[in-house]
Amino acid sequence: MEFVLPNLPYSSNALEPYIDTITMEIHHQRHHGTYLANLKAALEKYPDWASKEFEFILANIQQLPEDIRTAVRNNGGGHWNHSFFWPLMTPNSTKQPVGKLAEAIQKTFGGFEAFQEKFTQAALGRFGSGWAWLVWKDGQLVVGSTPNQDNPLMDISEFKGKPILGLDVWEHAYYLKYQNRRADYIKAWWNVVNWEQAEANFLAAQRA
Ligand code: MN
C-alpha cells in the first residue's frame, strides 16, 4: 500500500442500490483523497519516516515526532483503512463467507448469522465515527471496533490484530442515502461484502 489513491476495483455506481453512486464518489475521491494528501504533507517534513513501510509507521505512532503524530494517526489511518475497505466490497458478492474463512467463522462463532450479529453490534455500538473489524489475533478470530481512523495495526489502538474485514461507520459513508439509519446501512452492506478478498486477508494474516 503506497502513498497513492487506489482506483476503486469497480465503477462508482456498481454497488447500487446498497451503496449509492454519489456517496462512493465523494467518499473515495474527496474523503480518502484528503486523508492521503494530509498524510503526505505530514510525512514530507520527516523523510526518514516517509521512507519507512506504511504498516511500520502505523505500528509506531507513539515514536513519531510529536508535531506530526496526530496528523499521521488520523490521516494515515484514514488512508490505510479506506485502501483496505474498497476491495472488501464487490457487486458480485457471494453473500456468504467462503473457504477457510467460512470454516473459521463457523468454528469460532457457531455460524455465519451469529458472526453477522456480533459484527453488526460492534458497528452499531461504536459511538460516533469509527470502524468495525474482524481481526486475527493470537490464533483467533476476534470482532471489535475502533474510534475515528484508528485501526488494529496501530500501537496506540485500543483494539489490535491483523484486519480481515472492516466496515466504515463514519456518517460520511452512509448519510446521503441512509441519513441517521446506521443499522440500515450495515444491513445493506452485507450484500456487497467481497468474501473472497476477506478470505485472502485471512490467509495473509495467518502467514504473517
Ligand atoms: Mn470513510
py3Dmol code that shows the C-alpha trace and the ligand (Angstrom):
import py3Dmol

protein = """\
ATOM      1  CA  MET A   1       0.000   0.000   0.000  1.00  0.00           C
ATOM      2  CA  GLU A   2       1.818   3.066  -1.223  1.00  0.00           C
ATOM      3  CA  PHE A   3       1.005   6.720  -0.715  1.00  0.00           C
ATOM      4  CA  VAL A   4      -1.300   6.891  -3.718  1.00  0.00           C
ATOM      5  CA  LEU A   5      -5.073   6.916  -4.081  1.00  0.00           C
ATOM      6  CA  PRO A   6      -6.015   3.434  -5.282  1.00  0.00           C
ATOM      7  CA  ASN A   7      -8.626   3.134  -8.010  1.00  0.00           C
ATOM      8  CA  LEU A   8     -11.899   1.587  -6.967  1.00  0.00           C
ATOM      9  CA  PRO A   9     -11.939  -2.027  -8.184  1.00  0.00           C
ATOM     10  CA  TYR A  10     -15.453  -1.398  -9.625  1.00  0.00           C
ATOM     11  CA  SER A  11     -17.305   1.577 -11.063  1.00  0.00           C
ATOM     12  CA  SER A  12     -18.731   4.085  -8.592  1.00  0.00           C
ATOM     13  CA  ASN A  13     -22.318   3.002  -9.396  1.00  0.00           C
ATOM     14  CA  ALA A  14     -21.565  -0.733  -9.165  1.00  0.00           C
ATOM     15  CA  LEU A  15     -22.722  -1.161  -5.570  1.00  0.00           C
ATOM     16  CA  GLU A  16     -26.160   0.368  -6.157  1.00  0.00           C
ATOM     17  CA  PRO A  17     -28.686   0.173  -4.634  1.00  0.00           C
ATOM     18  CA  TYR A  18     -26.823  -0.734  -1.425  1.00  0.00           C
ATOM     19  CA  ILE A  19     -24.166   1.981  -1.629  1.00  0.00           C
ATOM     20  CA  ASP A  20     -25.175   4.923  -3.803  1.00  0.00           C
ATOM     21  CA  THR A  21     -23.035   6.429  -6.547  1.00  0.00           C
ATOM     22  CA  ILE A  22     -22.651   9.931  -5.106  1.00  0.00           C
ATOM     23  CA  THR A  23     -21.567   8.572  -1.728  1.00  0.00           C
ATOM     24  CA  MET A  24     -18.991   6.326  -3.412  1.00  0.00           C
ATOM     25  CA  GLU A  25     -17.576   9.204  -5.448  1.00  0.00           C
ATOM     26  CA  ILE A  26     -17.351  11.690  -2.584  1.00  0.00           C
ATOM     27  CA  HIS A  27     -16.110   9.053  -0.161  1.00  0.00           C
ATOM     28  CA  HIS A  28     -13.355   7.819  -2.458  1.00  0.00           C
ATOM     29  CA  GLN A  29     -12.174  10.992  -4.183  1.00  0.00           C
ATOM     30  CA  ARG A  30     -12.727  13.604  -1.502  1.00  0.00           C
ATOM     31  CA  HIS A  31     -12.621  11.877   1.881  1.00  0.00           C
ATOM     32  CA  HIS A  32      -9.965   9.291   1.054  1.00  0.00           C
ATOM     33  CA  GLY A  33      -8.178  11.760  -1.203  1.00  0.00           C
ATOM     34  CA  THR A  34      -7.960  14.290   1.620  1.00  0.00           C
ATOM     35  CA  TYR A  35      -6.634  11.762   4.148  1.00  0.00           C
ATOM     36  CA  LEU A  36      -3.920  10.845   1.675  1.00  0.00           C
ATOM     37  CA  ALA A  37      -2.973  14.461   0.907  1.00  0.00           C
ATOM     38  CA  ASN A  38      -2.788  15.299   4.613  1.00  0.00           C
ATOM     39  CA  LEU A  39      -0.727  12.187   5.352  1.00  0.00           C
ATOM     40  CA  LYS A  40       1.776  13.068   2.630  1.00  0.00           C
ATOM     41  CA  ALA A  41       2.001  16.664   3.850  1.00  0.00           C
ATOM     42  CA  ALA A  42       2.770  15.476   7.387  1.00  0.00           C
ATOM     43  CA  LEU A  43       5.395  12.904   6.331  1.00  0.00           C
ATOM     44  CA  GLU A  44       7.078  15.331   3.943  1.00  0.00           C
ATOM     45  CA  LYS A  45       8.633  17.044   6.942  1.00  0.00           C
ATOM     46  CA  TYR A  46      10.363  13.821   8.001  1.00  0.00           C
ATOM     47  CA  PRO A  47      11.890  11.997   5.005  1.00  0.00           C
ATOM     48  CA  ASP A  48      13.294   9.244   7.264  1.00  0.00           C
ATOM     49  CA  TRP A  49       9.793   8.377   8.369  1.00  0.00           C
ATOM     50  CA  ALA A  50       8.315   8.846   4.883  1.00  0.00           C
ATOM     51  CA  SER A  51      10.689   6.178   3.520  1.00  0.00           C
ATOM     52  CA  LYS A  52       9.552   3.520   6.014  1.00  0.00           C
ATOM     53  CA  GLU A  53       6.948   0.837   5.325  1.00  0.00           C
ATOM     54  CA  PHE A  54       3.478   2.232   5.832  1.00  0.00           C
ATOM     55  CA  GLU A  55       2.435  -0.506   8.260  1.00  0.00           C
ATOM     56  CA  PHE A  56       5.610   0.041  10.270  1.00  0.00           C
ATOM     57  CA  ILE A  57       4.662   3.708  10.640  1.00  0.00           C
ATOM     58  CA  LEU A  58       1.171   2.763  11.829  1.00  0.00           C
ATOM     59  CA  ALA A  59       2.625   0.307  14.346  1.00  0.00           C
ATOM     60  CA  ASN A  60       4.895   3.044  15.725  1.00  0.00           C
ATOM     61  CA  ILE A  61       2.600   6.055  16.101  1.00  0.00           C
ATOM     62  CA  GLN A  62       3.984   6.700  19.575  1.00  0.00           C
ATOM     63  CA  GLN A  63       7.520   7.041  18.194  1.00  0.00           C
ATOM     64  CA  LEU A  64       6.579   9.670  15.602  1.00  0.00           C
ATOM     65  CA  PRO A  65       7.716  13.275  16.069  1.00  0.00           C
ATOM     66  CA  GLU A  66       5.157  14.939  18.272  1.00  0.00           C
ATOM     67  CA  ASP A  67       4.241  17.626  15.726  1.00  0.00           C
ATOM     68  CA  ILE A  68       3.007  15.088  13.157  1.00  0.00           C
ATOM     69  CA  ARG A  69       1.825  12.302  15.483  1.00  0.00           C
ATOM     70  CA  THR A  70      -1.863  13.191  15.482  1.00  0.00           C
ATOM     71  CA  ALA A  71      -1.899  14.016  11.770  1.00  0.00           C
ATOM     72  CA  VAL A  72      -0.351  10.646  10.880  1.00  0.00           C
ATOM     73  CA  ARG A  73      -2.624   8.777  13.280  1.00  0.00           C
ATOM     74  CA  ASN A  74      -5.749  10.328  11.751  1.00  0.00           C
ATOM     75  CA  ASN A  75      -4.768  10.635   8.109  1.00  0.00           C
ATOM     76  CA  GLY A  76      -2.511   7.583   7.928  1.00  0.00           C
ATOM     77  CA  GLY A  77      -5.328   5.604   9.497  1.00  0.00           C
ATOM     78  CA  GLY A  78      -7.722   7.173   7.003  1.00  0.00           C
ATOM     79  CA  HIS A  79      -5.542   6.192   4.046  1.00  0.00           C
ATOM     80  CA  TRP A  80      -4.885   2.646   5.255  1.00  0.00           C
ATOM     81  CA  ASN A  81      -8.476   1.951   6.313  1.00  0.00           C
ATOM     82  CA  HIS A  82     -10.049   3.145   3.079  1.00  0.00           C
ATOM     83  CA  SER A  83      -7.459   1.391   0.907  1.00  0.00           C
ATOM     84  CA  PHE A  84      -8.335  -1.789   2.824  1.00  0.00           C
ATOM     85  CA  PHE A  85     -12.083  -1.135   2.630  1.00  0.00           C
ATOM     86  CA  TRP A  86     -12.670  -0.609  -1.120  1.00  0.00           C
ATOM     87  CA  PRO A  87     -11.614  -4.109  -2.233  1.00  0.00           C
ATOM     88  CA  LEU A  88     -13.732  -5.613   0.564  1.00  0.00           C
ATOM     89  CA  MET A  89     -16.798  -4.689  -1.460  1.00  0.00           C
ATOM     90  CA  THR A  90     -17.967  -6.077  -4.807  1.00  0.00           C
ATOM     91  CA  PRO A  91     -21.122  -6.056  -6.930  1.00  0.00           C
ATOM     92  CA  ASN A  92     -20.696  -9.846  -7.222  1.00  0.00           C
ATOM     93  CA  SER A  93     -20.809 -10.810  -3.575  1.00  0.00           C
ATOM     94  CA  THR A  94     -21.143 -14.476  -2.662  1.00  0.00           C
ATOM     95  CA  LYS A  95     -23.210 -13.148   0.310  1.00  0.00           C
ATOM     96  CA  GLN A  96     -21.600 -15.817   2.493  1.00  0.00           C
ATOM     97  CA  PRO A  97     -18.028 -16.361   3.675  1.00  0.00           C
ATOM     98  CA  VAL A  98     -16.003 -18.766   1.558  1.00  0.00           C
ATOM     99  CA  GLY A  99     -13.198 -21.273   2.019  1.00  0.00           C
ATOM    100  CA  LYS A 100     -11.009 -21.395   5.094  1.00  0.00           C
ATOM    101  CA  LEU A 101     -12.520 -18.196   6.466  1.00  0.00           C
ATOM    102  CA  ALA A 102     -16.016 -19.722   6.283  1.00  0.00           C
ATOM    103  CA  GLU A 103     -14.742 -22.713   8.273  1.00  0.00           C
ATOM    104  CA  ALA A 104     -13.070 -20.481  10.862  1.00  0.00           C
ATOM    105  CA  ILE A 105     -16.198 -18.313  11.269  1.00  0.00           C
ATOM    106  CA  GLN A 106     -18.290 -21.436  11.746  1.00  0.00           C
ATOM    107  CA  LYS A 107     -15.885 -22.776  14.343  1.00  0.00           C
ATOM    108  CA  THR A 108     -15.401 -19.511  16.242  1.00  0.00           C
ATOM    109  CA  PHE A 109     -18.870 -18.003  16.222  1.00  0.00           C
ATOM    110  CA  GLY A 110     -21.054 -21.061  15.664  1.00  0.00           C
ATOM    111  CA  GLY A 111     -22.255 -19.911  12.256  1.00  0.00           C
ATOM    112  CA  PHE A 112     -22.400 -17.032   9.823  1.00  0.00           C
ATOM    113  CA  GLU A 113     -25.577 -15.498  11.283  1.00  0.00           C
ATOM    114  CA  ALA A 114     -24.111 -15.430  14.780  1.00  0.00           C
ATOM    115  CA  PHE A 115     -20.974 -13.766  13.401  1.00  0.00           C
ATOM    116  CA  GLN A 116     -23.048 -11.224  11.445  1.00  0.00           C
ATOM    117  CA  GLU A 117     -24.961 -10.348  14.586  1.00  0.00           C
ATOM    118  CA  LYS A 118     -21.782  -9.856  16.583  1.00  0.00           C
ATOM    119  CA  PHE A 119     -20.121  -7.737  13.889  1.00  0.00           C
ATOM    120  CA  THR A 120     -23.295  -5.688  13.404  1.00  0.00           C
ATOM    121  CA  GLN A 121     -23.436  -4.986  17.137  1.00  0.00           C
ATOM    122  CA  ALA A 122     -19.799  -3.838  17.080  1.00  0.00           C
ATOM    123  CA  ALA A 123     -20.607  -1.487  14.172  1.00  0.00           C
ATOM    124  CA  LEU A 124     -23.780  -0.162  15.803  1.00  0.00           C
ATOM    125  CA  GLY A 125     -22.182   0.114  19.215  1.00  0.00           C
ATOM    126  CA  ARG A 126     -19.289   2.292  18.059  1.00  0.00           C
ATOM    127  CA  PHE A 127     -20.425   5.722  19.266  1.00  0.00           C
ATOM    128  CA  GLY A 128     -19.685   8.484  16.771  1.00  0.00           C
ATOM    129  CA  SER A 129     -17.181   7.866  13.989  1.00  0.00           C
ATOM    130  CA  GLY A 130     -15.107   4.733  13.632  1.00  0.00           C
ATOM    131  CA  TRP A 131     -14.733   1.260  12.202  1.00  0.00           C
ATOM    132  CA  ALA A 132     -15.909  -2.271  12.986  1.00  0.00           C
ATOM    133  CA  TRP A 133     -13.370  -5.042  12.462  1.00  0.00           C
ATOM    134  CA  LEU A 134     -12.848  -8.761  12.215  1.00  0.00           C
ATOM    135  CA  VAL A 135      -9.219  -9.472  13.047  1.00  0.00           C
ATOM    136  CA  TRP A 136      -6.891 -12.398  13.548  1.00  0.00           C
ATOM    137  CA  LYS A 137      -5.220 -12.186  16.930  1.00  0.00           C
ATOM    138  CA  ASP A 138      -3.240 -14.816  18.839  1.00  0.00           C
ATOM    139  CA  GLY A 139      -4.560 -17.563  16.577  1.00  0.00           C
ATOM    140  CA  GLN A 140      -8.194 -16.490  16.878  1.00  0.00           C
ATOM    141  CA  LEU A 141     -10.856 -14.529  15.030  1.00  0.00           C
ATOM    142  CA  VAL A 142     -11.988 -11.545  17.098  1.00  0.00           C
ATOM    143  CA  VAL A 143     -14.649  -8.864  16.453  1.00  0.00           C
ATOM    144  CA  GLY A 144     -14.247  -5.307  17.728  1.00  0.00           C
ATOM    145  CA  SER A 145     -14.190  -1.648  16.779  1.00  0.00           C
ATOM    146  CA  THR A 146     -12.001   1.443  16.838  1.00  0.00           C
ATOM    147  CA  PRO A 147     -12.813   5.169  17.085  1.00  0.00           C
ATOM    148  CA  ASN A 148     -12.097   7.750  14.373  1.00  0.00           C
ATOM    149  CA  GLN A 149      -9.474   6.421  11.892  1.00  0.00           C
ATOM    150  CA  ASP A 150      -7.605   4.262  14.380  1.00  0.00           C
ATOM    151  CA  ASN A 151      -7.031   0.714  13.206  1.00  0.00           C
ATOM    152  CA  PRO A 152      -5.943  -2.594  14.741  1.00  0.00           C
ATOM    153  CA  LEU A 153      -2.411  -2.292  13.342  1.00  0.00           C
ATOM    154  CA  MET A 154      -1.680   0.790  15.445  1.00  0.00           C
ATOM    155  CA  ASP A 155       0.353   0.612  18.636  1.00  0.00           C
ATOM    156  CA  ILE A 156      -1.999   3.139  20.213  1.00  0.00           C
ATOM    157  CA  SER A 157      -5.167   1.232  19.246  1.00  0.00           C
ATOM    158  CA  GLU A 158      -7.497   0.001  21.962  1.00  0.00           C
ATOM    159  CA  PHE A 159      -8.307  -2.988  19.712  1.00  0.00           C
ATOM    160  CA  LYS A 160      -5.464  -4.823  17.965  1.00  0.00           C
ATOM    161  CA  GLY A 161      -4.934  -7.632  15.468  1.00  0.00           C
ATOM    162  CA  LYS A 162      -4.472  -8.377  11.777  1.00  0.00           C
ATOM    163  CA  PRO A 163      -7.506  -6.964   9.912  1.00  0.00           C
ATOM    164  CA  ILE A 164      -9.577  -9.390   7.840  1.00  0.00           C
ATOM    165  CA  LEU A 165     -12.815  -7.437   7.399  1.00  0.00           C
ATOM    166  CA  GLY A 166     -13.512  -3.772   8.136  1.00  0.00           C
ATOM    167  CA  LEU A 167     -16.581  -1.560   7.951  1.00  0.00           C
ATOM    168  CA  ASP A 168     -16.544   2.228   7.875  1.00  0.00           C
ATOM    169  CA  VAL A 169     -19.288   3.565  10.151  1.00  0.00           C
ATOM    170  CA  TRP A 170     -18.481   7.255   9.755  1.00  0.00           C
ATOM    171  CA  GLU A 171     -21.621   9.162   8.753  1.00  0.00           C
ATOM    172  CA  HIS A 172     -19.873  10.198   5.516  1.00  0.00           C
ATOM    173  CA  ALA A 173     -20.071   6.530   4.479  1.00  0.00           C
ATOM    174  CA  TYR A 174     -23.871   6.424   4.552  1.00  0.00           C
ATOM    175  CA  TYR A 175     -25.556   9.723   5.410  1.00  0.00           C
ATOM    176  CA  LEU A 176     -26.666  10.769   1.906  1.00  0.00           C
ATOM    177  CA  LYS A 177     -28.664   7.593   1.404  1.00  0.00           C
ATOM    178  CA  TYR A 178     -29.416   6.389   4.928  1.00  0.00           C
ATOM    179  CA  GLN A 179     -29.245   9.629   6.959  1.00  0.00           C
ATOM    180  CA  ASN A 180     -29.082   8.608  10.631  1.00  0.00           C
ATOM    181  CA  ARG A 181     -30.069   4.972   9.970  1.00  0.00           C
ATOM    182  CA  ARG A 182     -26.728   3.274  10.501  1.00  0.00           C
ATOM    183  CA  ALA A 183     -28.461  -0.072  11.027  1.00  0.00           C
ATOM    184  CA  ASP A 184     -29.964   0.072   7.530  1.00  0.00           C
ATOM    185  CA  TYR A 185     -26.554   0.873   6.023  1.00  0.00           C
ATOM    186  CA  ILE A 186     -24.958  -2.081   7.811  1.00  0.00           C
ATOM    187  CA  LYS A 187     -27.756  -4.404   6.720  1.00  0.00           C
ATOM    188  CA  ALA A 188     -27.318  -3.253   3.104  1.00  0.00           C
ATOM    189  CA  TRP A 189     -23.529  -3.565   3.283  1.00  0.00           C
ATOM    190  CA  TRP A 190     -23.711  -7.312   3.913  1.00  0.00           C
ATOM    191  CA  ASN A 191     -24.996  -7.617   0.326  1.00  0.00           C
ATOM    192  CA  VAL A 192     -21.780  -6.276  -1.157  1.00  0.00           C
ATOM    193  CA  VAL A 193     -19.108  -7.875   1.030  1.00  0.00           C
ATOM    194  CA  ASN A 194     -16.273  -9.357  -1.000  1.00  0.00           C
ATOM    195  CA  TRP A 195     -15.755 -12.612   0.875  1.00  0.00           C
ATOM    196  CA  GLU A 196     -13.024 -13.742  -1.499  1.00  0.00           C
ATOM    197  CA  GLN A 197     -10.998 -10.664  -0.514  1.00  0.00           C
ATOM    198  CA  ALA A 198     -11.780 -11.291   3.160  1.00  0.00           C
ATOM    199  CA  GLU A 199     -10.503 -14.849   2.808  1.00  0.00           C
ATOM    200  CA  ALA A 200      -7.338 -13.595   1.109  1.00  0.00           C
ATOM    201  CA  ASN A 201      -6.840 -11.228   4.064  1.00  0.00           C
ATOM    202  CA  PHE A 202      -7.410 -14.150   6.439  1.00  0.00           C
ATOM    203  CA  LEU A 203      -4.818 -16.339   4.716  1.00  0.00           C
ATOM    204  CA  ALA A 204      -2.319 -13.441   4.662  1.00  0.00           C
ATOM    205  CA  ALA A 205      -2.912 -12.768   8.378  1.00  0.00           C
ATOM    206  CA  GLN A 206      -2.177 -16.399   9.219  1.00  0.00           C
ATOM    207  CA  ARG A 207       1.064 -16.333   7.227  1.00  0.00           C
ATOM    208  CA  ALA A 208       2.261 -13.155   8.940  1.00  0.00           C
TER     209      ALA A 208
END
"""
ligand_1 = """\
1
MN
Mn -14.749 6.797 5.273
"""
view = py3Dmol.view(width=600, height=400)
view.addModel(protein, "pdb")
view.setStyle({"model": 0}, {"cartoon": {"style": "trace"}})
view.addModel(ligand_1, "xyz")
view.setStyle({"model": 1}, {"stick": {}})
view.zoomTo()
view.show()
